[in-house]
Amino acid sequence: MPEPAESASRWMQELKNRTARAIVATLVENLMYPWCQRMLARLRLPPTVHSDSRYRVWQRRFVPFNVYSEKKRREKLDYMHANPLKRRLVNSPDEWPWSSFRFYYLNDSSVLAMDQLP
């Protein structure tokens, strides 16, 4: 039985909080790399935002979405694999090391090991 939407929202809030802190800390620790500097600059909030945070990693809202077909799964994977290209972080999706693109399309699990979905 699916979890109530309220439970999913709380779970996502905690996941976003933890991962955002880890992402920002990693970027700050690696400022010697130009792409980390660029990414941190993109995440910085303007001074007009009244928040305890200096950066925003995730969108504020969460809307649960069920992936209900193979076509929809492929659409969502393609969307995720295209994100680093849209942000001009890489020239090709296989250049982004944290993407599942290499696993799904190049059969390469050297950087990111995953379970193949049926």
Sequence and secondary structure as in RCSB ss.txt:
>XXXX:A:sequence
MPEPAESASRWMQELKNRTARAIVATLVENLMYPWCQRMLARLRLPPTVHSDSRYRVWQRRFVPFNVYSEKKRRE
KLDYMHANPLKRRLVNSPDEWPWSSFRFYYLNDSSVLAMDQLP
>XXXX:A:secstr
    HHHHHHHHHHHHHHHHHHHHHHHHHTTTSHHHHHHHHHHB  TTS SS SB  S S        SHHHHHH
HHHHHHHHHHHTTS SSGGG TTSSHHHHHH   SS       
